[in-house]
């Protein structure tokens, strides 16, 4: 099969019910790693849509998203990590479920490392991640236990 055939099917699954989308999400980084860099960027912009769920109580969906964010960091350029992955990870780092928060904080901390490695990363983007950690995580009762 060619990439265009697979992309067509993958795109249809992305628009399906959460029961189908969780299967797509669980293999998102694997699939995105196989497509061209241009398509990879397009799929990264779709990540934010995974935060919209049919059932807001489905914490396993958010957990799968946090897991995929961590795996996607190795496939992306630092600018794409900052643009697409960090905002979602920061949002998930304040989730009400501890497993989701823990995975998301791992992603936030690893993205800081990617920013430090990238010579073009601005001090402001690294400072923003550190500011988040200091303001949200240290003052959140969920993290103080």
C-alpha positions, 0 to 999 in steps of 0.5 A: 500500500502507498502512503496516500492510501493509508493516509486516506483510511487513517484520516477517516478513523480520526473522524470516527467515534471515541471507541475507534479514535482511541485505537488510532491514538494508541498507534498515532506516533507509529503511523506518524513516524512512517509518513513524510515530514510534510504530512507529519506536520499536518498530523501534529496540528491534529493532536489538539483535536484529541482533547475533544472527546465524546465522554469527558470522564474517559481518562484513559483516552487522555492517558493514551494522548499523554503517552503518545505525546512523549513518543512523538517528541523523538519524531519532531523538530523542536519548533513543532514540539513547542507549537503542538506538543507542549501546550497539550502536555501542559493542559494534561499536566493539570488533569484530575487523574494522577496517571495522566498528570504524571505522564504529561509532566514527563513530557513537559520535562523532556520537551525542556530538554529538547529546547535546551538541545536546540540552539534556536530555541528561545529562552522564553520558550524554556522559561515558559515551561519552567514557569508552568512547572513552578506556578501550576504544579507546585501550587496544585494540591494534587501535586503536593501529596 
